[in-house]
Amino acid sequence: MELPFAESWKIKMVEAIRKSTREEREEWIKKAHYNVFQLTSDQVYIDLITDSGTGAMSDQQWAAMMVGDESYAGASSFFNLKAMIKQITGFDYVIPTHQGRAAENVLFSYLVHEGDVIPGNSHFDTTKGHIEGRKAIALDCTIDEAKDTQLELPFKGNVDIKKLEDALIKYADRIPFIIVTITNNTAGGQPVSMQNMKDIRCLADKYNKPVLFDSARFAENAYFIKTREEAYKDKTIKEISREMFDLADGMTMSAKKDGIVNMGGFIATRKEEWYEGAKGYCVQYEGYLTYGGMNGRDMNALAIGLDENTEFDNLETRIRQVAYLAERLDEFGIPYQRPAGGHAIFVDAPKVLTHVPKEEFPAQTLTIELYLEAGIRGCEIGYILADRDPVTHENRFGGIDLLRLAIPRRVYTNNHIDVIAVALKNVFDRRESITRGVKILWEAPIMRHFTVKLERLS
Ligand code: F0G
């Protein structure tokens, strides 16, 4: 008999989590104005609000923390990190920052100017924020198929090459670089194929534009290339990662995802000009060049996290767990963005809560229902997150309305996954009785989802 699959690690340290009663949760979520960002962590049993900074470090990472070099200038920890980044990406220049959005801020301060256009696949919110905040345009050129949640495509995060070329012709000199987000978080943690990256590189060369990778989940992207793109099945994750980065000029990185650290990020590039242009902003916003926004110990832990998480076994354990949740949802007939992504399952809320009108925010309603059911905290990636149109001030109902269940790395077991799946099934089973959603009582002008106050309609 073939042995079953199991995790590529064992557990050395545990953290207690607590169940609560439905009555307690009713009270807590009401006090939180039906906004899960306002809950305290002890009010949550299983926390799927994000996979960012919530992973479990290994014994090797904790050991490296103890020998971190906290020197202000020239710390050995920086050179450890820089050497590992060079090994994985081939990039010579490295600027450490405190997280991904800080890397965006530092690099875009140099590269992005008023009136610019930055085409790519779906820009993450902070990336978009750093572009739009500089009065430039983030132009989404993701393939249209990504919007159809039920369509099974191996590389649903891809850039539409035709849309990209049209943009390169139309905006020509206004484009400072092309951005490719690997994996495409907004489209559901969907990967970008090596072929697509090669096609992007060809266009970039034709129109003489540099390419930047938003690399938060690059290792998960490499795993999908290995398992879905025939020519790569015998290559290692490290070989594939190197081949991906060979197609880019530089990267921004939120190390809180595939670096498996709780805080950290960096810029890396082969372009001396980008490094020279951005480094002053690092000193101004983050810190001196050999620590940026990071402690020495954290740079040490990140160097090891990058090494560990570019090994197949570690990624296989992680991505198979996300796929396991998808399999359980399939068993119950619950619709989600197909196929399962690398870091999360995105439940298609309007397909579940068919009686809740869009004006009453189905994905937010489902988020609340799942919390009430079992103390599981997911997060709305939908109409509330989309904010209002800056011109018309109307809600933007044009995109997709999803409940994201992001799985932290190396944190929960498949028993927890079973609890999540069954809790969602229980909500799904009573979906016909859920006819009303929520109403906004108060909202901030931008990024309203963090602080929005809601009322539950009945
Ligand atoms: N790029 C991508 C693709 C991201 O998913 C994130 C963060 C960032 C950049 C910004 O990095 O948080 O370190 O400043 N995503 C988190 C999430 C917050 O929950 O998906 P950061």
Boltz pocket constraint, residues with backbone or C-beta under 6 A from the ligand:
constraints:
  - pocket:
      binder: B
      contacts: [[A, 49], [A, 50], [A, 51], [A, 52], [A, 99], [A, 100], [A, 101], [A, 102], [A, 124], [A, 126], [A, 127], [A, 181], [A, 183], [A, 185], [A, 214], [A, 216], [A, 217], [A, 253], [A, 254], [A, 255], [A, 256], [A, 264], [A, 265]]
      max_distance: 6.0
